[in-house]
Amino acid sequence: MSTAAATSTQSRSNPKRSRVAIVTGASRGLGLVIAHALEALGHQLVIGARGERALEGAREELLQHGSDVVAIRGDVSDGSARARWVDAARGCGGLDVLVNNASILGGLGALAELDVQRFDRVLAANTVAPMALTQLALPLLEARHGLIVNITSDAAQGAFPGWGGYGASKAALELMTRTLAEELRERTVSAVLVDPGDLRTALHQEAFPNEDISDRPVPEVTRPFWDWLFQQDLETIHGRRFAAQQEALHGIR
């Protein structure tokens, strides 16, 4: 089965659950932590990721906590996968939260030698795909006065040698998100940016393949922030950029 192919499985029906969320890159790491936070607040979940085995494991883990889960395998850069995620949310009754978490690093290297085809793939996954998914989901989000959460990075705001391609993709996402927030203000859909900080994730390990990254915090340290974010009045957070670890450790403002 190709990366773009999808398999879906839905849990038993639970009529008490009415809020719905899509989380991309939800099979492990930060995405799975976010999915757990949404589940704890009573959301039905549509989760997506590229790896079938890991995605099925995430679905089983969430089911153990009583979630209603639709798991659909697919690459965020694939338009057909994005359409299936939105169709699944529609089938659940609507959409309240869209979390654009899936990203690729695309390798590190100096911009002067950066392979432009590789850079195209990074931009496609980290910048174009979140906006394309947002466009598809927007009618559902507008009907529910929903929330868009785009995951960013400190690389978007710093000139870190070797990180230029990835950082540029996230910098573009940040500007697009801030602009989107202004454009959607009258349509009562909110958009925020969240920088999770350095975490012990597969993407971070990819950036440092020969290093022990066990000194980095696990994604679960951000959980208090997500518990807070998804309970806020959307007008109070509209258009803001949050640093999840700092907020969780030093008090959410």
C-alpha positions, 0 to 999 in steps of 0.5 A: 500500500502506498504512503498516500493510501488510507485505512480507517477504523471508527470506534463504537458510537458515543452519542454524548460526544459532540465536539470533533477534532482533526489532528495530523501527525497524531500517531506518536509524539506531540500529535498523540499528546494533543489527541489525548488532551482533546479526547479528555475534553470530550472530542471525537477524533479524526487522526492522520499519519503516514505510518499504518502500524503507529497510527493503529497503535495510537488509535488503540491507545486512545480507544482505551480512554474511551475515545471515538476515533477515526484513524486514516492513514495518509500523507498530509501532502496528498490532497486525497488524504486531506479530503478523507480527513475532512470527510471523516469529520463531516461524518462525525457531525462537523469540526471544532478544532483543526490541529496542523501538526504533521511536519517533515524536517527534510534534512539539515544543510546550508542553504547554498547547497540545499537541494531545491527538490527537497526544499519543495517537499518541505514546503509542500508538507509544512506550509502548503499542506496545512493551508490546503487542509484549512481551506477544505475544513473551513466551512465546517469550522465556520459552522462551529466557530472553530479553532485552527492550531498550526504548529511552528518552531523557533527555527521560524524566528531564528537564523540557525545554520543548517535549519534554513529550509525547515525554518523558512517553511515554518516562517511562511506558515507563521505569516500565513497563520497571522494573516489568516487570523485577521481574515477570519476574524469576522467569520468567527474562526480563530487561528493560533500558532504554537511553538512546542520547543525542543522535545524528544521526538523522532523529528528532533532525533532526525536533526541530530542523528548521532546524538543522545537527545534523552536530555530533551523533555518528552512531549508530555511536558506540554500537556498542561498547555493543551489542557488550557488552550482547548478550554479558552474563549477563542476571542481571547487567544485569536491570532496569538503565538504560544510557546507551549513549554514556557507556558506550561512551566512558568504559568499560562498567560 
